[in-house]
Amino acid sequence: GGRQKTLKSFFSTT
Amino acid sequence: MFEARILQGSILKKVLESIKDLVTDANFECTANGFALQAMDSSHVSLVALMLRSTGFDHYRCDRDVTMGMNLLNMSKMLKCADNDDTITMKADDAGDVVTFMFENPKADKISDFQMKLMDIDTEHLGIPDTEYEATVKMSSNEFQRICRDLSSIGDTVTIAVTKDSVKFTTSGDIGEANITCRRTSDGDMKEEKVKTEEDGEKVHNTKSSEGQNVDIDLQEPVTLTFALRYLNSFCKATSLCENVRLQLSKELPVVVQYLIEDMGYVRFYLAPKIEE
């Protein structure tokens, strides 16, 4: 069922 | 000096139980606002954000911001030594390297204190922007847990499709496939009143409703997203914190799964979707 994205592809590190 | 006393110690115990399997080590940020945490799982696919506002504690003192790095499994071991009806007090010196957990029974004739070593944890903090989500679903947390558990016996992922009138959970695996549709309950069945508070978020009081799934849908745009059930099942360990769970979804964004902690704050889980190639 698709490729698992990581959160870093949506949110930037601060 | 940091000192925070919570009358209903079971809340802290439940919070820890809900996050300790997802995250190993985490920094708790103690500020005048409250006791907060943001941490990702080791594969950086999911994130937990916890907020326990200072106003929700029976006593709260934080002279200056303190970061306390803790191993959550060890913290959970210590909190398990508190009874559910114990009052729990957390204490730390500004420059200290230990945190003290003090447990007091309701009769105040048994007082325990446990000291846990703090750790230096190098973590990445993610900036999560405030987003208007395309779909917001509120439903019984027990029902959501049940659906995630049932579907994970059939497949590894769930596709969540939200429309104006329903939310549909679909999975498939070697043995077959499964669809569970929860229809939106008619307006007003989800009795709640919202009170805007000064900081972050809203306080929601829910009164127990007698029957049904109590599904409330707020939709800008229909959304369909696919997620790994393993993580959702882990989030559901927070079920006992709140009668309802709120799911927020937008196209190609992580889902937000929120459990409110009455009068105190929330635990929110973020999970990155699976994207078709």
Chai-1 contact restraints between the chains, C-beta under 6 A:
chainA,res_idxA,chainB,res_idxB,connection_type,confidence,min_distance_angstrom,max_distance_angstrom,comment,restraint_id
A,G1,B,T157,contact,1.0,0.0,6.0,A-B,restraint_1
A,G1,B,T226,contact,1.0,0.0,6.0,A-B,restraint_2
A,G1,B,K274,contact,1.0,0.0,6.0,A-B,restraint_3
A,G2,B,T226,contact,1.0,0.0,6.0,A-B,restraint_4
A,G2,B,K274,contact,1.0,0.0,6.0,A-B,restraint_5
A,G2,B,I275,contact,1.0,0.0,6.0,A-B,restraint_6
A,G2,B,E276,contact,1.0,0.0,6.0,A-B,restraint_7
A,R3,B,I275,contact,1.0,0.0,6.0,A-B,restraint_8
A,R3,B,E277,contact,1.0,0.0,6.0,A-B,restraint_9
A,Q4,B,K274,contact,1.0,0.0,6.0,A-B,restraint_10
A,K5,B,A272,contact,1.0,0.0,6.0,A-B,restraint_11
A,K5,B,I275,contact,1.0,0.0,6.0,A-B,restraint_12
A,T6,B,H44,contact,1.0,0.0,6.0,A-B,restraint_13
A,T6,B,V45,contact,1.0,0.0,6.0,A-B,restraint_14
A,T6,B,A272,contact,1.0,0.0,6.0,A-B,restraint_15
A,L7,B,H44,contact,1.0,0.0,6.0,A-B,restraint_16
A,L7,B,L47,contact,1.0,0.0,6.0,A-B,restraint_17
A,L7,B,A272,contact,1.0,0.0,6.0,A-B,restraint_18
A,K8,B,H44,contact,1.0,0.0,6.0,A-B,restraint_19
A,F10,B,P254,contact,1.0,0.0,6.0,A-B,restraint_20
A,F11,B,L126,contact,1.0,0.0,6.0,A-B,restraint_21
A,F11,B,I128,contact,1.0,0.0,6.0,A-B,restraint_22
A,S12,B,G127,contact,1.0,0.0,6.0,A-B,restraint_23
A,T13,B,E124,contact,1.0,0.0,6.0,A-B,restraint_24
A,T13,B,L126,contact,1.0,0.0,6.0,A-B,restraint_25
A,T14,B,H125,contact,1.0,0.0,6.0,A-B,restraint_26
A,T14,B,G127,contact,1.0,0.0,6.0,A-B,restraint_27
